[in-house]
Amino acid sequence: MFDSATARRMMVDGQVLTADVHNPDLIAAMLNVPRERFVPPSLSELAYVDCDLEIAKGRSILKPMVLAKLIQAADLRSEDRVLDVGCGLGYSSAILGRLVGSVVALEEDAGLARAAKEALAASAANVEVVNGKLAEGWPAAAPYDFILLNGATEVTPETLGAQLKPDGRLACILGRPPAAKATIFRPAEGRLVGRPIFDAAAAILPGFVAPPAFVF
């Protein structure tokens, strides 16, 4: 029989702690949130493996280590307001909900949004799931202290950056392999300025593909 508690402990010990993730609140959240509830039922026994898992066509849940390092790099505070872009089935939102004051979980796929709302209903009262275009963010609840992109982007997400507080942070994976980097952006003089923090790769989120380059 699948022992999810043991699988969670092995995930944290073998994937998260070994990646220099040391924030005690984040570690506690990853030990307590049942990741298997936030993947398709057919993948529940694979929920804790060290890889991205496909949750819908073209959409994946980030591997635990990548998600943990992105969140840790944001230096979250308990009172922060967070926008989780591309929340998928809600796992990242459930983790964030244990760390901050409130989370807006934005999902473009209506089916994923419904499933995320159901999965989060019993465990994350401070998370609001909304349905809309990922690239547009959710300006109705802005400004945010932190914005997380649950996937990769080929372009600097300036529209989302405009929804940050002056001291806000945005974390994402920028680019495609082999040049993709997990990156922390901060607003500066009306634009986003990024700092690469580690190598990572993920599927490009809808609305974040670079336009075709003009060729003479």
FENJOSUL-V978738 format. One record per helix or strand. SS is the DSSP state (@ for helix, = for strand). FROM is the first residue (numbers start at 1). LEN is the number of residues. If there is no record, write none. Layout:
BEGIN
SS|FROM|LEN, SS|FROM|LEN
END
This chain:
BEGIN
@|4|16, @|24|9, @|35|4, @|41|6, =|53|4, =|59|3, @|64|10, =|81|5, @|91|7, =|102|6, @|110|12, =|127|5, @|134|3, @|139|3, =|144|10, @|158|4, =|164|11, =|181|8, =|191|9, =|204|1
END
